[in-house]
Amino acid sequence: MRIGELSKRTGVSPRSLRYYEAQGLLTSSRSDTGQRHYSEAEVERVSLIRQLFDAGMSSRVIASVLPCVETPGDVGVVDLAFETMTRERDRIDADIARLVETRDALDVVIRANLRHRAGMSTAPVARSA
């Protein structure tokens, strides 16, 4: 399939697909006229790449994890991918903890604002002369 069809089937722009290819995350064959052609398997691969990007992984990290999918029998590849995935999970956990702290701090400010607003509604309104 050509890049436009892969884009339609995955919801990923042709520009992003070209970026994935430039980063070594996706491969295509080329026609005599230079057009990219992708296999059916690339639809699922693009979906996986999107999930990994959505999880906050960089293209460099994704490139180090994808070989595990391609060669699951290679112990060295599997071990390296496991280390990378574990490190990324730990990073995501730390991001979540920071977000929870930030949300909790915002809740404190929101409660203070609510108290202030409630006090304003019962206070007499100052009139100008």
N, C-alpha and C positions, 0 to 999 in steps of 0.2 A: 504494500500500500504506500501511497505517497504521503508527504508530510501533512497535507491538508486533511486527508482522511484520518490520519493518526490524531491530528489535532481535534477533529470533530468527535472522534470516538472516546477521547480521554478528557476533553475539556481543557487541554493545555495548549497555549498559543504556539504557533509555529516558531516564533522567536524563542520561547522557552525550550522547545524541542531542539532547536539548533544549539542553544546554550548547553543543554544536557549532553549533546553530542560533543561539543567542544571540550567539556569537562571530563569526557570519557565515561559518562554514565549511560550512554545510549549509543548504539551502533546502527549504521545503515549501509546498504550497498548503493552504488551509484550506477545510473544508466549511462549509456554512451553520451547523452547530452548533459550529464552531470546532475540529474535529478536524484534526490534521495528516495530510497525505497526501503520500507521497514517490514519486518516479518510480523506475523500475527502475535508472536510472543512479546513483542515490544509494547503491546497495549497493556498487558499485565505489569510489565517492567516499569512503564511510565506511572502507573497507579502506585506501585511501591515507592518509586522515587518521590512522588508527590507526598505520600504519607510521611516519609522520612524528612522531607523539607518542612512539612507542617509541624513535625515534632521539634523543629528548631535545629536540625542537623545542617551542617555546611556541606557543600558539594564535595569538599575534600574528605570529610568523614563518610559521606555516603559512598564515595568511590572506594573507600577501604572496607566497607561492609558488603557491598554488592558481590564481590567474588565468592563470598560464603554461599550465596544463593546459586551461583553458577557452578561452583565445584564443591559441593557439600561433603565430598569424600576426602578432601585434602585437609589433613589434620592441622597443618601449619596455618592455612587460610582460615579454618574454622576457629582456631585458638585466637588468632589476631582479631578476627571479627568479633569474637566473644568479648575480648578485652575492650575493644572499641565500643561495642554496644553497652557494656557495663559502665564504662566511663560516661557515656552519653546519658544513660539512665540516671546516674548520680548527678550529672549536671542538671537534668530536667527536674529531679527531686529538689535540688537546691533552688532552682528558679521558682518552683511551686512554693517552697517555704518562704522565699522573699515576697512573692505575691500575696500569700496569706498574711504576712506581717504588714504589708502595705495596706491590704484591705482592712485589717483590724485597726490600724492607725486612722484610716479614713473613717471608719465607723465611730471612733472617738470624736473626731472633728464634726461629723454629722450630728451626733447626739448633742454636742455643745451648741451647734448651730440651731438645732431644734429647741433647746432650752432658751437660747437667746431670742429666737423668733416668738416663742410663747410669751416671754416677758415683754416683748414689744407690743403684743396685741392687747395686754392688760394695762400698759402704761398710758397715761393721758397724752394726747397728741398736742405738741407745742404749736401754738398759733402765732403767725407773724403779725406784727402791728400794722 
